[in-house]
Amino acid sequence: MSAPAPAEAQALLTALTRALAGVAALALIFTAVNVTLFATSRGVTPAIAILLDPMVALALAAILYADARLAAWGIRPPRWSAALRWFTGITATLINTWDSIWPDRQIGTPIHADLAGVVLHGVPTVLLILLTETIAAYRRTVSPLLARIGSTDPTPDRDPDRPLRSDERAALADAFGSPTPDAGEGTAAAGPHAANNPAMPPGAPTSPEGSVGATDAALWAHAVAIDDAVRTVAGGPVSVWRLRSELHLGPDRAKQIRAQLIKRRPGGAPPLS
């Protein structure tokens, strides 16, 4: 059985995320009412009681978003992430089922517990906990498939005899800090030290020290291919982390190249050829 394509893996992850968002919204609406009633029955002012559930919901939403971004970057979330998810889930479950576990308000062994009430009020929060953990595991499973986008979509090599277009020259100039001349103009390849390189006659061999411009052009073509592949699958531009890992760049240079890639195509996926 063949492995799923990156696009299929991304579609699965998107569907799971939407399912989580839907269940989370319904569960949080359900718990908001119960938590507010629980707090007001203990003498808490309604204006204060209504703030408790949004605090728990905001913490849970923040950690879910952070986990999703880390998974997209191929980074495993820290253990505190799971601790916060379980704390918020258990706290919400306990508050929702408190009156059903101890209906007589005698804290201790729940002798007169209302089991039907425990199930009724506990299912939404328990379901939310299990769903978040399951989707976190799915993200860890799907992330390696998405990481192979660059390898499954081969990078087209730029024809060295083809002159650079004006937009390519401008992008290279902005990304690498120096203009890149057309091939065959008879000048030394541009780069960070282009000002120190004398002009060379047509047809003269290019020294290794003067090959910076060609290297930059190849690097730009590779970056464009990676960006196009990521946009096709994810619908957005490539991340700085992806450029750093695949092109072996420093953070500043990766940010410059990403800025030019976004300027080159502000929209989403590349147009179909």
For each residue, the residues with C-beta under 8 A, 3 or more apart:
1:
2:
3: 145
4: 8 9 12 145
5: 8 9 152
6: 9 10 145 146 148 149 152 233
7: 10 11 232 233
8: 4 5 11 12
9: 4 5 6 12 13 142 145 146
10: 6 7 13 14 142 146 233 234
11: 7 8 14 15
12: 4 8 9 15 16 138 142
13: 9 10 16 17 138 139 142 146
14: 10 11 17 18
15: 11 12 18 19
16: 12 13 19 20 135 138
17: 13 14 20 21 68 135
18: 14 15 21 22
19: 15 16 22 23 131 135
20: 16 17 23 24 64 131 132 135
21: 17 18 24 25
22: 18 19 25 26
23: 19 20 26 27 127 128 131
24: 20 21 27 28 60 61 64 128 131
25: 21 22 28 29
26: 22 23 29 30 124
27: 23 24 30 31 124 125 127 128
28: 24 25 31 32 53 57 60 128
29: 25 26 32 33
30: 26 27 33 34 124
31: 27 28 34 35 53 56 92 95 96 124 125
32: 28 29 35 36 50 53 54 57
33: 29 30 36 37
34: 30 31 37 38 95 96 121
35: 31 32 38 39 49 52 53 56 92 95 96
36: 32 33 39 40 46 49 50 52 53
37: 33 34 40 41
38: 34 35 41 42 95 96 98 99
39: 35 36 42 44 48 49 52
40: 36 37 43 44 45 46 49
41: 37 38 99
42: 38 39
43: 40
44: 39 40 48 49
45: 40 48 49
46: 36 40 49 50
47: 50 51
48: 39 44 45 51 52
49: 35 36 39 40 44 45 46 52
50: 32 36 46 47 53 54
51: 47 48 54 55
52: 35 36 39 48 49 55 56 95
53: 28 31 32 35 36 50 56 57 92
54: 32 50 51 57 58
55: 51 52 58 59
56: 31 35 52 53 59 60 88 91 92
57: 28 32 53 54 60 61
58: 54 55 61 62
59: 55 56 62 63 84 88
60: 24 28 56 57 63 64 84 85 88 89 128 132
61: 24 57 58 64 65
62: 58 59 65 66
63: 59 60 66 67 81 84 85 88
64: 20 24 60 61 67 68 85 132
65: 61 62 68 69
66: 62 63 69 70 77 81
67: 63 64 70 71 77 81 136 139
68: 17 64 65 71 72 139
69: 65 66 72 73
70: 66 67 73 75 76 77
71: 67 68 74 75 77 136 139 140 142 143
72: 68 69 143 146 239
73: 69 70 239 241 242
74: 71 143 144 147 241
75: 70 71
76: 70 140
77: 66 67 70 71 81 82 136
78: 81
79: 82 83
80: 83 84
81: 63 66 67 77 78 84 85
82: 77 79 85 86 133 136
83: 79 80 86 87
84: 59 60 63 80 81 87 88
85: 60 63 64 81 82 88 89 129 132 133 136
86: 82 83 89 90 129
87: 83 84 90 91
88: 56 59 60 63 84 85 91 92
89: 60 85 86 92 93 125 126 128 129 132
90: 86 87 93 94 129
91: 56 87 88 94 95
92: 31 35 53 56 88 89 95 96 125 128
93: 89 90 96 97 122 125 126 129
94: 90 91 97 98
95: 31 34 35 38 52 91 92 98
96: 31 34 35 38 92 93 121 122 124 125
97: 93 94 100 101 117 118 121 122
98: 38 94 95 101 102
99: 38 41 102 103 117
100: 97 103 113 114 115 116 117 118 120 121 122
101: 97 98 110 113 114 118
102: 98 99 105 106 107 108 110 112 113
103: 99 100 112 113 114 117
104: 112
105: 102
106: 102
107: 102
108: 102 111
109:
110: 101 102 113
111: 108
112: 102 103 104
113: 100 101 102 103 110 118
114: 100 101 103 117 118
115: 100 118 119
116: 100 119 120
117: 97 99 100 103 114 120 121
118: 97 100 101 113 114 115 121 122
119: 115 116 122 123
120: 100 116 117 123
121: 34 96 97 100 117 118 124 125
122: 93 96 97 100 118 119 125 126
123: 119 120 126 127
124: 26 27 30 31 96 121 127 128
125: 27 31 89 92 93 96 121 122 128 129
126: 89 93 122 123 129 130
127: 23 27 123 124 130 131
128: 23 24 27 28 60 89 92 124 125 131 132
129: 85 86 89 90 93 125 126 132 133
130: 126 127 133 134
131: 19 20 23 24 127 128 134 135
132: 20 60 64 85 89 128 129 135 136
133: 82 85 129 130 136 137
134: 130 131 137 138
135: 16 17 19 20 131 132 138 139
136: 67 71 77 82 85 132 133 139 140
137: 133 134 140 141
138: 12 13 16 134 135 141 142
139: 13 67 68 71 135 136 142 143
140: 71 76 136 137 143
141: 137 138 144
142: 9 10 12 13 71 138 139 145 146
143: 71 72 74 139 140 146 147
144: 74 141 147 148
145: 3 4 6 9 142 148
146: 6 9 10 13 72 142 143 149 233 234
147: 74 143 144 150
148: 6 144 145 151 152
149: 6 146 152 153 226 229 230 233
150: 147 153 155 225 226 229 242 246
151: 148
152: 5 6 148 149
153: 149 150 225 228 229 232
154: 225
155: 150 221 222 225 226
156: 221 225
157: 218 221
158: 162 217 218 221
159: 162
160: 183 214
161: 183 184
162: 158 159 183
163: 182 183 184
164: 168 169 172 180 181 182 183 217
165: 168 169
166: 169 170
167: 170 171 264
168: 164 165 171 172 180 217 220
169: 164 165 166 172 173 179 180 181 182
170: 166 167 173 174
171: 167 168 174 175 220 260 263 264
172: 164 168 169 175 176 178 179 180 190 213 216 217 220
173: 169 170 176 177 178 179 180
174: 170 171 177 256 259 260 263
175: 171 172 216 220 253 256 257 259 260
176: 172 173 180 191 192 216 253 256
177: 173 174 192
178: 172 173 190 191 192 194 213
179: 169 172 173 190 194
180: 164 168 169 172 173 176 189 190 213 216 217
181: 164 169 185 187 189 190 213
182: 163 164 169 185
183: 160 161 162 163 164
184: 161 163 202
185: 181 182
186: 199 200 201 202 203 204
187: 181 190 199 200
188: 194 197 198 199 200 206 210 213
189: 180 181 194 197 206 210 211 212 213 214
190: 172 178 179 180 181 187 194 212 213 216
191: 176 178 194 210 212 213 215 216
192: 176 177 178 212
193: 196 197 209 212
194: 178 179 188 189 190 191 197 212 213
195:
196: 193
197: 188 189 193 194 209 210
198: 188
199: 186 187 188
200: 186 187 188 204 206 210
201: 186 204
202: 184 186
203: 186
204: 186 200 201
205:
206: 188 189 200 210 211 214
207: 210 211
208: 211
209: 193 197 212
210: 188 189 191 197 200 206 207 213
211: 189 206 207 208 214 215
212: 189 190 191 192 193 194 209 215 216
213: 172 178 180 181 188 189 190 191 194 210 216 217
214: 160 189 206 211 217 218
215: 191 211 212 218 219
216: 172 175 176 180 190 191 212 213 219 220
217: 158 164 168 172 180 213 214 220 221
218: 157 158 214 215 221 222
219: 215 216 222 223 247 257
220: 168 171 172 175 216 217 223 224 257
221: 155 156 157 158 217 218 224 225
222: 155 218 219 225 226 246 247
223: 219 220 226 227 238 243 247 257 261
224: 220 221 227 228 261 264
225: 150 153 154 155 156 221 222 228 229
226: 149 150 155 222 223 229 230 238 242 243 246 247
227: 223 224 230 231 237 238 261 265
228: 153 224 225 231 232 270
229: 149 150 153 225 226 232 233
230: 149 226 227 233 234 236 237 238 239 242
231: 227 228 234 235 236 237 238 265 268 269 270
232: 7 153 228 229 269 270
233: 6 7 10 146 149 229 230
234: 10 146 230 231
235: 231 268 269
236: 230 231 268
237: 227 230 231 258 261 262 265
238: 223 226 227 230 231 242 243 258 261
239: 72 73 230 242 243 258
240: 243 244 251 254 255 258
241: 73 74 244 245
242: 73 150 226 230 238 239 245 246
243: 223 226 238 239 240 246 247 249 254 257 258
244: 240 241 247 248 249 250 251 254
245: 241 242 248
246: 150 222 226 242 243
247: 219 222 223 226 243 244 254 257
248: 244 245
249: 243 244 253 254 257
250: 244 253 254
251: 240 244 254 255
252: 255 256
253: 175 176 249 250 256 257
254: 240 243 244 247 249 250 251 257 258
255: 240 251 252 258 259
256: 174 175 176 252 253 259 260
257: 175 219 220 223 243 247 249 253 254 260 261
258: 237 238 239 240 243 254 255 261 262
259: 174 175 255 256 262 263
260: 171 174 175 256 257 263 264
261: 223 224 227 237 238 257 258 264 265
262: 237 258 259 265 266
263: 171 174 259 260 266
264: 167 171 224 260 261
265: 227 231 237 261 262 270
266: 262 263
267:
268: 231 235 236
269: 231 232 235
270: 228 231 232 265
271:
272:
273:
